[in-house]
Amino acid sequence: MPGNSKDIRKSRFITLLSCVIWFVGFYAFAGVMYFSGLRVNVTSSLPQTFWIVSEIDEIEEINSGDYVVVNPHEIDSSDFSPSVQQRYFGDRWLFIKQIGGVPGNVVQESCDVVVFSVDSEGNALPKSRLPVYLNDNEYWLVSDKERGFDSRYFGAVNRSVIKAKAFPLFKEDE
């Protein structure tokens, strides 16, 4: 007779076993990818693609145009409201930004740079006072996208917050 209790238990066991195998396999794959340096950017401030992340030491050269991984918890967020602190600095582990200025550069206002006074959720954002003279160990971070969250709002960052370089695995068509 179809549907007897032994067949139902066997079917449930096979379903449960399949789910466990899928779950373990998924996390094992994700762990291997993470520890091999592969990351996925899901924010809109940079291309949403896979990135290869390579840790750097404090003496490795960082140039304008390089993509870097930054620890947002080490950026001074005291000028931001608690809701903005939580949104941009709170739950993130790391974020990827592009180097727009290196020590010795002067960052000035430009007609093609837009600075928003509120984010997409209506939270007030402070603005960096320009021009900014980048001292030793100071870097200016930029985003590829107009609404990206970068040094326009939190200012220059110290070299110590830059943890790695990032390289896009796939380039967007330009």
N, C-alpha and C positions, 0 to 999 in steps of 0.2 A: 504494500500500500504506500503510494507516494506521500511524502510529508510526515512520515513517522518521526518520533522524537529523536531517534538515533541519527537520521539524515539531517534533521534541523540542527542538532548539536554539531555534527561534522561540518555542515555549511557555515555555521557561525564561527567555528574554530578556524576554518580556512580563511574566512573573511578577516578575522582578527589577526591571524598570522600574516596575511598579505599586507594589512595596514601597518603592522609592526615592522615588517621588512622594508616597506616603502619609507616609513618614518626614519628608521635607522639609516637606510641608504641615503636619503636626502641630506640628513645632518652630517653624515660621514663625508659626502661629496662637498657640502658647503664648508666643512672644516678644512678639507684638503685645499680647496680653492682659497680660503681665507689665509691659511698659513703659507701658501705659495705666493701671496701678494696680490691676488686678484680681488678687486673691489668693484661694486656697481654704484654709480652715481644716480640717485633718484631725484635729486633736487633740480630745479629749473635754472639754476645760475650757471651751470656748465653743461656740456653735452651729456645726455643721459646714455651712457655707454659703459662698457667694462673698462677698468683702469688697472694697470699693473703698478703696484706701489713698491718702492724700493727705499728702505730706511737709509738715512744719511747721518753722518756724524757732524760735529760742530765746525769742522774745518772744511767740509765739502763746499765748493763754490755754488752759489745760487745766482742765476742770471735773470734779467728781465725776460719775460716770456715763458719761463719755466712754470710748470704746474707743480704745486706743492700740497702736502697734506699738513693741515694745521690743527692743533688742539684748541678748540674754542674755550675750554675751561680755563686756559691760561691767558686769555685776552681780558683786559679790564672791561667789565660790563656795567660798572657802577653808574654810568650816565643813562642807562636804560631802565624802563619801568619793569616791575617784576614779571609782567606777562611777556614782554619782549625778551627778558633774560631767559625765561623758561623756554620760549619758542626757539630762539636761536642759539643759546648757549647751554641750556639745561639737559636735554635728552640726547644730544648729539655726542657721538664718540669723537669723531674727527670730521673735518670737511676739506674738500679740495678747492683750492683757489689758484689763480694765475698771478705770477709776480709782475706787477706793473711798475714798480720803482725799487731801486736798490740803494744802499748807502751812498750818499753823495748827490743823489738826484734831488730835484725840487719838483714837487707835485703842485701843479697850478690848475686853476679852473679852466675849463674849456667849453666851447659851445656845444660839443657833441657828447658831453657827459651830463647825464640827468641825475639829479639827486632828489629822491622823494621824501616828503616830510612824514608820510605814513606808509606802513606796509600794506599788503593786500587784505589784511584783516582789520585795518583802521588803527593799528597801534602806532603811536607817535615814535618817530625815529630821530635821534640826534644827527647832526651833520658835522663833518670835520671842517675845521676852519682852515681855509687855504690861503696862501700857499703853505705847504709843509716841507721843511728841509729835513731830509732823511739823514740822520746821524749814523755813526758806526752801529752795526747790528740792527738797523731799522729797515723794514721792508713795507712796501705798499701793495696790498692785495686787491685784485680786480676780478670781476666776473665777466663771463662772455655775454651775459644777458643783461639787458637794461635794468631789470628789477632785482638783480642779484644782490645779496647781502655781502658787503665787502668793506674795505677801508674807508669808503666814502662815509660810513656810519660809525665805525669803531676806531678809525685812525690807523696810524702806522703800527706794525707789530714788531716785537723784538724777535731776533733770530731764534731764540730759545723755544718759541711756540711752533716753529716749523720742524716737523718730525720726519718727513720723507719727501721724496719726489714722486710724482705720478705721471704716468704715460698712458694716453688713451690707446686702447687696443684696436679700436676702429675709429677712424676719423669721419666726421660728418662731411657731407658734400657741401662745398662752400659756394 
